[in-house]
Amino acid sequence: MRRNWLCALLACLLFSGCGAVKKEETAQDAEPVKETPAVIAEEMSFGTLRKLAGTIGRAVENEAWEELSSLFWDGLEKRPDAVNIEEAFSDLHAGGVKLADTAALMDTDVRGGYAVFEGENGIYEAVFTADENLHLLSLVFAERRTGSRPESSDTFEEYEITAGNAPRISGMLTMPKEAEEPVVAILLPEEIDDAMDESGSNLTFRKDLAHGLAEKGIASVRFDMRCWEDPLLVPVFGMSFDRTISRDFASIVHTLEQYPVNARKIIYIGHGPAGSLGYSAVAHHYEMDGGLVLLNSPYTEDGVHLLQRAAWLEESAAEEAKEMLEMEKEEQYEIAGFPPSFWQAWQEHGALNYTRRISIPILILQAEADGVVYFKKDYEDWKSQKGSNVTMKSYPDLGHDLINKEEVFEPQICEDIAAWINGEDINKKKTSKTGGKS
């Protein structure tokens, strides 16, 4: 957690799509354009927002900047004109684009959507918010990041997949070549803006884990976190547990049955805070009865303290948040930059709300040389939750990223996970030089 989960969100607010946001501020210096909005007001719905996204997308594709300007609400204090909008987009991308996808986003707190474009050198997006009459309140542009490419070896083959609601995010299915309908694991990273191969400061953590598991006959899925692939999500629509984490995860769970894996025995593997969140994930998805694996995960008494640990905040922030959540709704306020709804979501997903309800096999692995999650405290505290379905093991020579002295992902981790899946006692089997003890 040197680059921690929630610091990533704060950085997203400050830096993601800065060029486009800055251009929008420049656009606000222009005189208002007195033109009739091109979209006739109608009842707000998901469908009408999707239609508005299409109108915006076609206007960008056709370089119809005057039409885009006319979509803005007349009452905006500083309304962008056609020149400002054109400059904002041309600074991001030179040359034409082709409209590839549209999407609407309609939650209780936001309404807006996306137009996604294919350009000669990348994928781009126009992200907007709108009022109840479908007039634009904001429009910003950014380049969407693209994920990793599939790899293959003598033991595995990888396939590109997608996840979530439109615009969908990229994922990777890693399949062992010699296994028929293998068990499958979903790999969750430490930070909320990690690309599919990453977890925290280790840029290949999930890829190495996926390849190591495939060598043991275990399939896996990993995916870009939406905050990584969509840099405007948080700056435009704000922080939401559902929008940034849970919806994409649920999409993966519910679509695994279309692939040649055993979708009736899905395993959750989470690194850092994602491991602690795993208790809630498996409790809410009956398909995940294959097991729960925590890799170097913090132990906290409640969800707000898990958010505090993930974001590297002072403990006083969690205590203040707990008090706030007990207040009347109108008295709630942001703490450390996070809205009450975000604190509430983490509180609801705190591991200890679910530990007594989870009867599936659980594996807790901890590196003793971890300088991020504290072995002498977190690992010992997890023992308080150890029931007959829980296996625990620690590794004396490993740190938080599970890199060994040869500077590669420690293969013993995948060996132990595979043995545990097969019902073996991993604390009695022979281990590598990393050691290991319960």
FENNORCOR-V613015 format. One record per pair of residues at least 12 apart in sequence whose ideal C-beta (glycine too) atoms are under 10 Angstrom apart, sorted by the first residue. I is the first residue (numbers start at 1). J is the second residue. If there is no record, write none. Layout:
BEGIN
i | j
I | J
I | J
END
This chain:
BEGIN
i | j
1 | 190
1 | 191
1 | 200
1 | 201
1 | 271
1 | 272
1 | 273
1 | 296
1 | 298
1 | 309
1 | 310
1 | 311
1 | 312
1 | 371
1 | 372
1 | 373
1 | 400
2 | 190
2 | 191
2 | 200
2 | 201
2 | 202
2 | 312
2 | 371
2 | 372
2 | 400
2 | 401
3 | 190
3 | 191
3 | 193
3 | 194
3 | 198
3 | 200
3 | 201
4 | 190
4 | 191
4 | 192
4 | 200
4 | 201
4 | 272
4 | 273
4 | 309
4 | 310
4 | 311
4 | 312
4 | 313
4 | 372
5 | 189
5 | 190
5 | 191
5 | 192
5 | 193
5 | 194
5 | 200
5 | 225
5 | 227
5 | 244
5 | 245
5 | 272
5 | 273
5 | 274
5 | 277
5 | 306
5 | 307
5 | 309
5 | 310
5 | 311
5 | 312
6 | 191
6 | 192
6 | 193
6 | 239
6 | 273
6 | 307
6 | 308
6 | 309
6 | 310
6 | 311
6 | 312
6 | 313
6 | 336
6 | 337
6 | 338
6 | 342
6 | 346
7 | 191
7 | 192
7 | 193
7 | 310
7 | 311
7 | 312
7 | 313
8 | 190
8 | 191
8 | 192
8 | 193
8 | 194
8 | 200
8 | 225
8 | 227
8 | 228
8 | 234
8 | 244
8 | 310
8 | 311
9 | 191
9 | 192
9 | 193
9 | 227
9 | 233
9 | 234
9 | 239
9 | 244
9 | 310
9 | 311
9 | 337
9 | 338
9 | 342
10 | 234
10 | 239
10 | 311
10 | 336
10 | 337
10 | 338
11 | 193
11 | 227
11 | 234
12 | 192
12 | 193
12 | 227
12 | 228
12 | 230
12 | 231
12 | 232
12 | 233
12 | 234
12 | 235
12 | 239
12 | 244
13 | 234
13 | 235
13 | 238
13 | 239
13 | 337
14 | 235
15 | 231
15 | 235
16 | 142
16 | 193
16 | 227
16 | 228
16 | 230
16 | 231
16 | 232
16 | 233
16 | 234
16 | 235
16 | 236
17 | 92
17 | 125
17 | 127
17 | 140
17 | 141
17 | 142
17 | 143
17 | 230
17 | 231
17 | 232
17 | 233
17 | 234
17 | 235
17 | 236
18 | 140
18 | 142
18 | 231
18 | 235
19 | 88
19 | 91
19 | 92
19 | 140
19 | 141
19 | 142
19 | 143
20 | 88
20 | 89
20 | 91
20 | 92
20 | 124
20 | 125
20 | 126
20 | 127
20 | 139
20 | 140
20 | 141
20 | 142
20 | 143
20 | 231
20 | 232
20 | 235
20 | 236
21 | 88
21 | 138
21 | 140
21 | 141
21 | 142
21 | 232
21 | 235
21 | 236
22 | 88
22 | 91
22 | 140
23 | 80
23 | 84
23 | 85
23 | 87
23 | 88
23 | 89
23 | 90
23 | 91
23 | 92
23 | 140
23 | 141
24 | 78
24 | 80
24 | 84
24 | 85
24 | 88
24 | 138
24 | 139
24 | 140
24 | 141
25 | 78
25 | 80
25 | 84
25 | 88
26 | 78
26 | 80
26 | 84
26 | 87
26 | 88
26 | 91
27 | 69
27 | 72
27 | 78
27 | 79
27 | 80
27 | 81
27 | 82
27 | 83
27 | 84
27 | 85
27 | 86
27 | 87
27 | 88
27 | 139
28 | 76
28 | 77
28 | 78
28 | 79
28 | 80
28 | 84
29 | 78
29 | 80
29 | 81
29 | 84
30 | 69
30 | 78
30 | 79
30 | 80
30 | 81
30 | 82
30 | 83
30 | 84
30 | 85
31 | 78
31 | 79
31 | 81
32 | 69
32 | 72
32 | 74
32 | 75
32 | 76
32 | 77
32 | 78
32 | 79
32 | 80
32 | 81
33 | 66
33 | 69
33 | 70
33 | 72
33 | 74
33 | 79
33 | 80
33 | 81
33 | 82
33 | 84
34 | 70
34 | 74
34 | 79
35 | 66
35 | 67
35 | 69
35 | 70
35 | 71
35 | 72
35 | 74
35 | 79
35 | 81
35 | 82
36 | 70
36 | 74
37 | 69
37 | 70
37 | 71
37 | 72
37 | 73
37 | 74
37 | 133
37 | 134
37 | 135
37 | 136
38 | 52
38 | 55
38 | 59
38 | 64
38 | 66
38 | 67
38 | 68
38 | 69
38 | 70
38 | 71
38 | 134
38 | 135
39 | 51
39 | 52
39 | 55
39 | 56
39 | 70
39 | 71
39 | 130
39 | 133
39 | 134
39 | 135
39 | 136
40 | 133
40 | 134
41 | 131
41 | 132
41 | 133
41 | 134
41 | 135
42 | 133
42 | 134
43 | 132
43 | 133
43 | 134
44 | 106
44 | 111
44 | 130
44 | 131
44 | 132
44 | 133
44 | 134
45 | 104
45 | 106
45 | 111
45 | 134
46 | 103
46 | 104
46 | 105
46 | 106
46 | 111
46 | 113
47 | 104
47 | 106
48 | 104
48 | 106
48 | 111
48 | 130
48 | 134
49 | 102
49 | 103
49 | 104
49 | 105
49 | 106
49 | 111
49 | 112
49 | 113
49 | 114
49 | 128
49 | 129
49 | 130
49 | 134
50 | 102
50 | 103
50 | 104
50 | 105
50 | 106
50 | 113
50 | 114
50 | 166
51 | 102
51 | 104
51 | 113
51 | 134
52 | 71
52 | 102
52 | 104
52 | 111
52 | 112
52 | 113
52 | 115
52 | 128
52 | 130
52 | 134
52 | 135
52 | 136
53 | 99
53 | 101
53 | 102
53 | 103
53 | 104
53 | 105
53 | 112
53 | 113
53 | 114
53 | 115
53 | 116
53 | 126
53 | 127
53 | 128
53 | 130
53 | 166
53 | 167
54 | 99
54 | 101
54 | 102
54 | 104
54 | 113
54 | 115
55 | 67
55 | 68
55 | 71
55 | 102
55 | 115
55 | 134
56 | 68
56 | 71
56 | 99
56 | 102
56 | 113
56 | 114
56 | 115
56 | 126
56 | 127
56 | 128
56 | 130
56 | 136
56 | 139
57 | 97
57 | 98
57 | 99
57 | 100
57 | 101
57 | 102
57 | 113
57 | 114
57 | 115
57 | 116
57 | 117
57 | 125
57 | 126
58 | 99
58 | 102
58 | 115
59 | 71
59 | 85
59 | 99
59 | 115
59 | 126
60 | 85
60 | 86
60 | 89
60 | 93
60 | 96
60 | 97
60 | 99
60 | 115
60 | 117
60 | 124
60 | 125
60 | 126
60 | 139
60 | 141
61 | 96
61 | 97
61 | 98
61 | 99
61 | 100
61 | 115
61 | 117
62 | 96
62 | 99
63 | 82
63 | 86
63 | 89
63 | 90
63 | 96
63 | 97
64 | 82
65 | 80
65 | 81
65 | 82
65 | 83
65 | 84
65 | 85
65 | 86
65 | 87
65 | 88
65 | 89
65 | 90
66 | 81
66 | 82
66 | 83
66 | 85
66 | 86
67 | 82
67 | 85
68 | 80
68 | 81
68 | 82
68 | 85
68 | 86
68 | 89
68 | 126
68 | 128
68 | 136
68 | 139
69 | 81
69 | 82
69 | 83
69 | 84
69 | 85
69 | 86
69 | 136
69 | 139
70 | 82
70 | 135
70 | 136
71 | 85
71 | 128
71 | 130
71 | 134
71 | 135
71 | 136
71 | 139
72 | 85
72 | 128
72 | 130
72 | 135
72 | 136
72 | 137
72 | 138
72 | 139
73 | 130
73 | 131
73 | 133
73 | 134
73 | 135
73 | 136
73 | 137
73 | 138
74 | 135
75 | 131
75 | 135
75 | 137
76 | 135
76 | 136
76 | 137
76 | 138
79 | 136
80 | 136
80 | 138
80 | 139
85 | 126
85 | 139
85 | 141
88 | 126
88 | 139
88 | 140
88 | 141
89 | 117
89 | 124
89 | 126
89 | 139
89 | 141
90 | 141
91 | 141
92 | 119
92 | 122
92 | 124
92 | 125
92 | 126
92 | 140
92 | 141
92 | 142
92 | 143
93 | 117
93 | 119
93 | 120
93 | 121
93 | 122
93 | 124
93 | 141
93 | 143
94 | 119
94 | 120
94 | 121
95 | 119
95 | 120
95 | 121
96 | 117
96 | 119
96 | 120
97 | 115
97 | 116
97 | 117
97 | 118
97 | 119
97 | 120
97 | 122
97 | 123
97 | 124
97 | 126
98 | 117
98 | 118
98 | 119
98 | 120
99 | 115
99 | 116
99 | 117
99 | 118
99 | 126
100 | 115
100 | 116
100 | 117
100 | 118
100 | 119
100 | 123
100 | 124
100 | 125
100 | 167
101 | 114
101 | 115
101 | 116
101 | 117
101 | 118
101 | 123
101 | 125
101 | 166
101 | 167
101 | 168
102 | 114
102 | 115
102 | 116
102 | 126
102 | 166
102 | 167
103 | 115
103 | 116
103 | 125
103 | 127
103 | 164
103 | 165
103 | 166
103 | 167
103 | 168
104 | 130
104 | 165
104 | 166
105 | 127
105 | 128
105 | 129
105 | 165
105 | 166
105 | 167
105 | 233
105 | 236
105 | 237
105 | 240
105 | 243
106 | 130
107 | 237
107 | 238
107 | 240
107 | 242
107 | 243
108 | 240
108 | 341
109 | 237
109 | 238
109 | 240
109 | 243
109 | 339
109 | 341
110 | 129
110 | 130
110 | 236
110 | 237
110 | 238
110 | 240
110 | 243
111 | 128
111 | 129
111 | 130
111 | 131
111 | 132
111 | 134
111 | 137
111 | 237
112 | 127
112 | 128
112 | 129
112 | 130
112 | 136
112 | 137
112 | 138
112 | 139
112 | 236
112 | 237
113 | 126
113 | 127
113 | 128
113 | 129
113 | 130
113 | 166
113 | 167
113 | 237
114 | 126
114 | 127
114 | 128
114 | 144
114 | 166
114 | 167
114 | 230
114 | 232
114 | 233
114 | 236
115 | 127
115 | 128
115 | 139
115 | 141
115 | 167
116 | 144
116 | 166
116 | 167
116 | 168
116 | 230
117 | 141
117 | 143
117 | 144
119 | 143
121 | 143
122 | 143
122 | 144
122 | 145
122 | 146
123 | 142
123 | 143
123 | 144
123 | 145
123 | 146
123 | 167
123 | 229
124 | 141
124 | 142
124 | 143
124 | 144
125 | 140
125 | 141
125 | 142
125 | 143
125 | 144
125 | 167
125 | 229
125 | 230
125 | 231
125 | 232
125 | 233
126 | 139
126 | 140
126 | 141
126 | 142
126 | 232
127 | 139
127 | 140
127 | 141
127 | 142
127 | 167
127 | 230
127 | 231
127 | 232
127 | 233
127 | 235
127 | 236
127 | 237
128 | 140
128 | 232
128 | 236
129 | 236
129 | 237
138 | 236
139 | 236
140 | 231
140 | 232
140 | 235
140 | 236
141 | 232
142 | 230
142 | 231
142 | 232
142 | 233
142 | 235
142 | 236
143 | 231
144 | 167
144 | 169
144 | 170
144 | 224
144 | 228
144 | 229
144 | 230
144 | 231
144 | 232
145 | 169
145 | 170
145 | 193
145 | 195
145 | 224
145 | 228
145 | 229
145 | 230
145 | 231
146 | 170
146 | 195
146 | 224
146 | 229
147 | 160
147 | 162
147 | 169
147 | 170
147 | 171
147 | 172
147 | 195
147 | 196
147 | 197
147 | 222
147 | 223
147 | 224
147 | 228
147 | 229
148 | 160
148 | 170
148 | 171
148 | 172
148 | 195
148 | 196
148 | 197
148 | 198
148 | 204
148 | 206
148 | 207
148 | 222
148 | 224
149 | 172
150 | 172
150 | 173
150 | 174
151 | 172
151 | 174
151 | 207
151 | 210
151 | 211
152 | 174
152 | 175
152 | 177
153 | 177
153 | 211
153 | 214
153 | 215
154 | 177
154 | 178
154 | 215
155 | 175
155 | 176
155 | 177
155 | 178
155 | 179
155 | 211
155 | 214
155 | 215
155 | 216
155 | 217
156 | 174
156 | 175
156 | 176
156 | 177
156 | 178
156 | 179
156 | 210
156 | 211
156 | 212
156 | 213
156 | 214
156 | 215
156 | 217
156 | 218
156 | 219
156 | 220
157 | 173
157 | 174
157 | 175
157 | 176
157 | 177
157 | 214
158 | 172
158 | 173
158 | 174
158 | 175
158 | 207
158 | 210
158 | 211
158 | 214
158 | 220
158 | 222
159 | 171
159 | 172
159 | 173
159 | 174
159 | 175
159 | 221
159 | 259
159 | 260
160 | 172
160 | 173
161 | 173
161 | 221
161 | 222
161 | 223
161 | 252
161 | 255
161 | 256
161 | 258
161 | 259
162 | 223
162 | 224
162 | 248
162 | 251
162 | 252
162 | 255
163 | 221
163 | 223
163 | 224
163 | 226
163 | 247
163 | 248
163 | 249
163 | 250
163 | 251
163 | 252
163 | 253
163 | 254
163 | 255
164 | 223
164 | 224
164 | 226
164 | 229
164 | 230
164 | 243
164 | 247
164 | 248
164 | 249
164 | 250
164 | 251
164 | 252
164 | 255
165 | 226
165 | 243
165 | 247
165 | 248
165 | 251
167 | 226
167 | 229
167 | 230
168 | 223
168 | 226
168 | 229
168 | 248
168 | 251
169 | 196
169 | 223
169 | 224
169 | 225
169 | 226
169 | 227
169 | 228
169 | 229
169 | 230
169 | 248
169 | 251
169 | 252
170 | 195
170 | 196
170 | 222
170 | 223
170 | 224
170 | 228
170 | 229
171 | 186
171 | 196
171 | 221
171 | 222
171 | 223
171 | 224
171 | 248
171 | 251
171 | 252
171 | 255
172 | 187
172 | 196
172 | 197
172 | 206
172 | 207
172 | 210
172 | 220
172 | 221
172 | 222
172 | 223
172 | 224
173 | 210
173 | 219
173 | 220
173 | 221
173 | 222
173 | 223
173 | 252
173 | 256
173 | 259
173 | 260
173 | 261
174 | 187
174 | 206
174 | 207
174 | 209
174 | 210
174 | 211
174 | 212
174 | 213
174 | 214
174 | 218
174 | 219
174 | 220
174 | 221
174 | 222
175 | 214
175 | 218
175 | 219
175 | 220
175 | 259
175 | 260
175 | 261
176 | 211
176 | 213
176 | 214
176 | 215
176 | 216
176 | 217
176 | 218
176 | 219
176 | 220
176 | 261
177 | 214
177 | 215
177 | 217
178 | 214
178 | 215
178 | 217
179 | 214
179 | 216
179 | 217
179 | 218
179 | 219
179 | 260
179 | 261
179 | 262
180 | 217
180 | 260
180 | 261
180 | 262
181 | 219
181 | 259
181 | 260
181 | 261
181 | 262
181 | 263
181 | 264
181 | 265
182 | 213
182 | 214
182 | 216
182 | 217
182 | 218
182 | 219
182 | 220
182 | 260
182 | 261
182 | 262
182 | 265
183 | 213
183 | 217
183 | 218
183 | 219
183 | 220
183 | 261
183 | 262
183 | 263
183 | 264
183 | 265
183 | 266
183 | 267
183 | 290
183 | 291
183 | 418
183 | 421
183 | 422
184 | 213
184 | 218
184 | 219
184 | 220
184 | 221
184 | 252
184 | 256
184 | 259
184 | 260
184 | 261
184 | 262
184 | 263
184 | 264
184 | 265
184 | 266
184 | 267
184 | 290
185 | 209
185 | 210
185 | 213
185 | 218
185 | 219
185 | 220
185 | 221
185 | 222
185 | 261
185 | 265
185 | 266
185 | 267
185 | 268
185 | 269
185 | 288
185 | 290
185 | 291
185 | 293
185 | 417
185 | 421
186 | 220
186 | 221
186 | 222
186 | 223
186 | 249
186 | 252
186 | 253
186 | 256
186 | 266
186 | 267
186 | 268
186 | 269
186 | 270
186 | 278
186 | 281
186 | 285
186 | 288
186 | 290
187 | 199
187 | 205
187 | 206
187 | 207
187 | 209
187 | 210
187 | 213
187 | 220
187 | 221
187 | 222
187 | 223
187 | 267
187 | 268
187 | 269
187 | 270
187 | 271
187 | 274
187 | 293
187 | 295
188 | 206
188 | 222
188 | 223
188 | 225
188 | 245
188 | 249
188 | 252
188 | 268
188 | 269
188 | 270
188 | 271
188 | 272
188 | 273
188 | 274
188 | 275
188 | 277
188 | 278
188 | 281
188 | 293
188 | 295
189 | 202
189 | 205
189 | 206
189 | 222
189 | 223
189 | 224
189 | 225
189 | 228
189 | 270
189 | 271
189 | 272
189 | 273
189 | 274
190 | 202
190 | 205
190 | 206
190 | 270
190 | 271
190 | 272
190 | 273
190 | 274
190 | 275
190 | 295
190 | 296
190 | 297
190 | 310
190 | 372
190 | 373
190 | 400
190 | 401
191 | 225
191 | 227
191 | 228
191 | 271
191 | 272
191 | 273
191 | 274
191 | 310
192 | 225
192 | 226
192 | 227
192 | 228
192 | 234
192 | 239
192 | 241
192 | 244
192 | 245
192 | 273
192 | 274
192 | 310
193 | 224
193 | 225
193 | 226
193 | 227
193 | 228
193 | 229
193 | 230
193 | 231
193 | 233
193 | 234
193 | 244
194 | 206
194 | 222
194 | 223
194 | 224
194 | 225
194 | 227
194 | 228
194 | 271
194 | 274
195 | 207
195 | 222
195 | 223
195 | 224
195 | 225
195 | 228
195 | 229
196 | 210
196 | 221
196 | 222
196 | 223
196 | 224
196 | 225
196 | 228
196 | 229
197 | 209
197 | 210
197 | 222
197 | 224
198 | 222
198 | 224
198 | 225
198 | 228
198 | 271
199 | 222
199 | 270
199 | 271
199 | 272
199 | 274
199 | 295
199 | 296
199 | 400
199 | 401
199 | 402
200 | 271
200 | 272
200 | 273
200 | 274
200 | 296
200 | 372
200 | 400
200 | 401
201 | 372
201 | 400
201 | 401
202 | 271
202 | 399
202 | 400
202 | 401
202 | 402
202 | 403
202 | 409
203 | 401
204 | 401
204 | 403
204 | 408
204 | 409
205 | 222
205 | 271
205 | 272
205 | 295
205 | 400
205 | 401
205 | 402
205 | 403
205 | 409
206 | 220
206 | 221
206 | 222
206 | 223
206 | 269
206 | 271
206 | 409
207 | 220
207 | 222
207 | 409
208 | 401
208 | 402
208 | 403
208 | 408
208 | 409
208 | 410
208 | 411
208 | 413
208 | 414
209 | 222
209 | 269
209 | 271
209 | 295
209 | 402
209 | 409
209 | 413
209 | 414
209 | 417
210 | 222
210 | 269
210 | 414
211 | 409
211 | 414
212 | 408
212 | 409
212 | 410
212 | 411
212 | 412
212 | 413
212 | 414
212 | 415
212 | 417
212 | 418
213 | 267
213 | 269
213 | 413
213 | 414
213 | 415
213 | 417
213 | 418
213 | 421
214 | 414
215 | 411
215 | 414
215 | 415
215 | 418
216 | 411
216 | 414
216 | 415
216 | 416
216 | 417
216 | 418
216 | 419
216 | 421
216 | 422
217 | 418
217 | 421
217 | 422
218 | 261
218 | 267
218 | 269
218 | 290
218 | 414
218 | 417
218 | 418
218 | 421
219 | 256
219 | 259
219 | 260
219 | 261
219 | 262
219 | 266
219 | 267
220 | 261
220 | 267
220 | 269
221 | 252
221 | 253
221 | 255
221 | 256
221 | 259
221 | 261
221 | 266
222 | 252
222 | 269
223 | 248
223 | 249
223 | 251
223 | 252
224 | 248
225 | 244
225 | 245
225 | 248
225 | 249
225 | 274
226 | 243
226 | 244
226 | 245
226 | 247
226 | 248
227 | 239
227 | 243
227 | 244
227 | 245
229 | 248
230 | 243
230 | 244
238 | 339
238 | 341
238 | 342
239 | 334
239 | 337
239 | 338
239 | 339
239 | 341
239 | 342
239 | 343
239 | 345
240 | 339
240 | 341
240 | 342
240 | 345
241 | 277
241 | 307
241 | 341
241 | 342
241 | 343
241 | 344
241 | 345
241 | 346
241 | 348
241 | 349
242 | 341
242 | 345
244 | 342
244 | 345
245 | 274
245 | 277
245 | 281
245 | 345
245 | 346
245 | 349
246 | 277
246 | 280
246 | 281
246 | 284
246 | 345
246 | 349
249 | 268
249 | 274
249 | 277
249 | 281
249 | 284
249 | 285
250 | 281
250 | 284
250 | 285
252 | 266
252 | 285
253 | 266
253 | 268
253 | 281
253 | 282
253 | 284
253 | 285
253 | 286
253 | 287
253 | 288
254 | 285
254 | 287
256 | 287
257 | 287
262 | 290
263 | 287
263 | 290
264 | 286
264 | 287
264 | 289
264 | 290
265 | 287
265 | 288
265 | 289
265 | 290
265 | 291
265 | 360
265 | 421
266 | 282
266 | 285
266 | 286
266 | 287
266 | 288
266 | 289
266 | 290
266 | 291
267 | 282
267 | 288
267 | 289
267 | 290
267 | 291
267 | 292
267 | 293
267 | 360
267 | 361
267 | 363
267 | 417
267 | 420
267 | 421
268 | 281
268 | 282
268 | 285
268 | 288
268 | 290
268 | 291
268 | 292
268 | 293
268 | 294
268 | 360
268 | 362
269 | 291
269 | 292
269 | 293
269 | 294
269 | 295
269 | 363
269 | 365
269 | 413
269 | 417
270 | 292
270 | 293
270 | 294
270 | 295
270 | 296
270 | 297
271 | 293
271 | 294
271 | 295
271 | 296
271 | 297
271 | 373
271 | 400
271 | 401
271 | 402
272 | 294
272 | 295
272 | 296
272 | 297
272 | 298
272 | 309
272 | 310
272 | 370
272 | 372
272 | 373
272 | 400
273 | 296
273 | 297
273 | 298
273 | 300
273 | 306
273 | 307
273 | 309
273 | 310
273 | 311
273 | 346
273 | 351
273 | 373
274 | 294
274 | 295
274 | 297
274 | 310
275 | 292
275 | 293
275 | 294
275 | 295
275 | 296
275 | 297
275 | 298
275 | 351
275 | 363
275 | 364
275 | 365
275 | 373
275 | 382
276 | 294
276 | 297
276 | 298
276 | 299
276 | 300
276 | 303
276 | 306
276 | 309
276 | 310
276 | 349
276 | 350
276 | 351
276 | 352
276 | 373
276 | 378
276 | 382
277 | 294
277 | 297
277 | 303
277 | 306
277 | 310
277 | 346
277 | 349
277 | 350
277 | 351
277 | 354
278 | 291
278 | 292
278 | 293
278 | 294
278 | 295
278 | 297
278 | 349
278 | 351
278 | 354
278 | 358
278 | 362
279 | 292
279 | 294
279 | 297
279 | 349
279 | 350
279 | 351
279 | 352
279 | 353
279 | 354
279 | 355
279 | 356
279 | 357
279 | 358
279 | 362
279 | 385
280 | 303
280 | 345
280 | 346
280 | 348
280 | 349
280 | 350
280 | 351
280 | 353
280 | 354
280 | 357
280 | 358
281 | 349
281 | 354
282 | 354
282 | 357
282 | 358
282 | 360
282 | 362
283 | 349
283 | 351
283 | 353
283 | 354
283 | 355
283 | 357
283 | 358
283 | 360
284 | 349
284 | 354
288 | 360
289 | 359
289 | 360
289 | 361
290 | 360
290 | 361
290 | 421
291 | 360
291 | 361
291 | 362
291 | 363
291 | 389
291 | 391
291 | 417
291 | 420
291 | 421
292 | 354
292 | 358
292 | 360
292 | 361
292 | 362
292 | 363
292 | 364
292 | 389
292 | 390
293 | 361
293 | 362
293 | 363
293 | 364
293 | 365
293 | 391
293 | 413
293 | 416
293 | 417
293 | 420
293 | 421
294 | 351
294 | 362
294 | 363
294 | 364
294 | 365
294 | 366
294 | 373
294 | 378
294 | 382
294 | 390
294 | 392
295 | 363
295 | 364
295 | 365
295 | 366
295 | 367
295 | 373
295 | 400
295 | 402
295 | 413
295 | 417
296 | 364
296 | 365
296 | 366
296 | 367
296 | 370
296 | 372
296 | 373
296 | 375
296 | 378
296 | 379
296 | 395
296 | 398
296 | 399
296 | 400
296 | 401
296 | 402
297 | 309
297 | 351
297 | 364
297 | 365
297 | 366
297 | 373
297 | 378
297 | 379
297 | 382
298 | 310
298 | 351
298 | 372
298 | 373
298 | 374
298 | 377
298 | 378
298 | 381
298 | 382
299 | 351
299 | 352
299 | 364
299 | 366
299 | 373
299 | 374
299 | 377
299 | 378
299 | 379
299 | 380
299 | 381
299 | 382
299 | 383
299 | 384
299 | 385
300 | 318
300 | 346
300 | 350
300 | 351
300 | 352
300 | 378
300 | 381
301 | 318
301 | 350
301 | 351
301 | 352
301 | 381
302 | 318
302 | 321
302 | 322
302 | 346
302 | 347
302 | 348
302 | 350
302 | 351
302 | 352
302 | 353
303 | 318
303 | 321
303 | 322
303 | 325
303 | 343
303 | 344
303 | 345
303 | 346
303 | 347
303 | 348
303 | 349
303 | 350
303 | 351
303 | 352
303 | 353
304 | 317
304 | 318
304 | 319
304 | 320
304 | 321
304 | 322
304 | 323
304 | 324
304 | 325
304 | 335
304 | 338
304 | 343
304 | 344
304 | 346
304 | 347
304 | 350
305 | 317
305 | 318
305 | 319
305 | 321
305 | 322
305 | 346
305 | 347
305 | 350
305 | 352
306 | 318
306 | 346
306 | 347
306 | 349
306 | 350
306 | 351
306 | 352
307 | 321
307 | 335
307 | 336
307 | 338
307 | 342
307 | 343
307 | 345
307 | 346
307 | 347
307 | 349
307 | 350
308 | 320
308 | 321
308 | 335
308 | 336
308 | 338
308 | 343
308 | 346
309 | 372
309 | 373
309 | 374
309 | 378
310 | 346
311 | 336
311 | 337
311 | 338
311 | 346
312 | 372
313 | 335
313 | 336
313 | 337
313 | 338
314 | 336
316 | 335
316 | 336
317 | 335
317 | 336
317 | 337
317 | 338
317 | 343
318 | 335
318 | 336
318 | 343
318 | 346
318 | 347
319 | 335
320 | 333
320 | 335
320 | 336
320 | 343
321 | 334
321 | 335
321 | 336
321 | 338
321 | 340
321 | 342
321 | 343
321 | 344
321 | 346
321 | 347
322 | 343
322 | 347
323 | 335
324 | 340
324 | 343
324 | 344
325 | 340
325 | 343
325 | 344
325 | 347
325 | 348
327 | 340
332 | 344
351 | 382
351 | 385
352 | 384
352 | 385
355 | 382
355 | 384
355 | 385
355 | 386
355 | 387
355 | 390
356 | 385
356 | 387
358 | 385
358 | 387
358 | 389
358 | 390
359 | 387
359 | 388
359 | 389
360 | 389
361 | 388
361 | 389
361 | 390
361 | 391
361 | 420
361 | 421
361 | 423
362 | 382
362 | 385
362 | 386
362 | 387
362 | 389
362 | 390
362 | 391
362 | 392
362 | 420
363 | 389
363 | 390
363 | 391
363 | 392
363 | 393
363 | 416
363 | 417
363 | 420
363 | 421
363 | 426
364 | 378
364 | 379
364 | 382
364 | 383
364 | 385
364 | 386
364 | 390
364 | 391
364 | 392
364 | 393
364 | 394
364 | 438
365 | 379
365 | 391
365 | 392
365 | 393
365 | 394
365 | 395
365 | 398
365 | 402
365 | 412
365 | 413
365 | 416
365 | 417
365 | 420
365 | 426
365 | 436
366 | 378
366 | 379
366 | 380
366 | 382
366 | 392
366 | 393
366 | 394
366 | 395
366 | 398
366 | 400
367 | 379
367 | 394
367 | 395
367 | 396
367 | 397
367 | 398
367 | 399
367 | 400
367 | 401
367 | 402
367 | 403
367 | 410
367 | 413
367 | 434
368 | 394
368 | 395
368 | 396
368 | 397
368 | 398
368 | 399
368 | 434
368 | 435
368 | 436
368 | 437
369 | 394
369 | 395
369 | 396
369 | 397
369 | 398
369 | 399
369 | 400
370 | 394
370 | 395
370 | 398
370 | 399
370 | 400
370 | 401
370 | 402
371 | 399
371 | 400
372 | 399
372 | 400
372 | 401
373 | 400
375 | 394
375 | 395
375 | 396
375 | 400
379 | 392
379 | 393
379 | 394
383 | 438
386 | 438
391 | 416
391 | 420
391 | 424
391 | 425
391 | 426
391 | 427
391 | 438
392 | 426
392 | 427
392 | 437
392 | 438
393 | 412
393 | 413
393 | 416
393 | 420
393 | 426
393 | 427
393 | 431
393 | 435
393 | 436
393 | 437
393 | 438
394 | 427
394 | 434
394 | 435
394 | 436
394 | 437
394 | 438
395 | 410
395 | 412
395 | 413
395 | 416
395 | 431
395 | 432
395 | 434
395 | 435
395 | 436
395 | 437
396 | 433
396 | 434
396 | 435
396 | 436
396 | 437
397 | 410
397 | 432
397 | 433
397 | 434
397 | 435
397 | 436
398 | 410
398 | 412
398 | 413
398 | 434
398 | 435
398 | 436
402 | 414
402 | 434
404 | 432
404 | 433
404 | 434
405 | 433
405 | 434
410 | 432
410 | 433
410 | 434
411 | 432
411 | 434
412 | 426
412 | 431
412 | 432
412 | 433
412 | 434
412 | 435
412 | 436
413 | 432
413 | 434
413 | 436
415 | 429
415 | 430
415 | 431
415 | 432
416 | 429
416 | 431
416 | 432
416 | 434
416 | 436
425 | 438
426 | 438
END
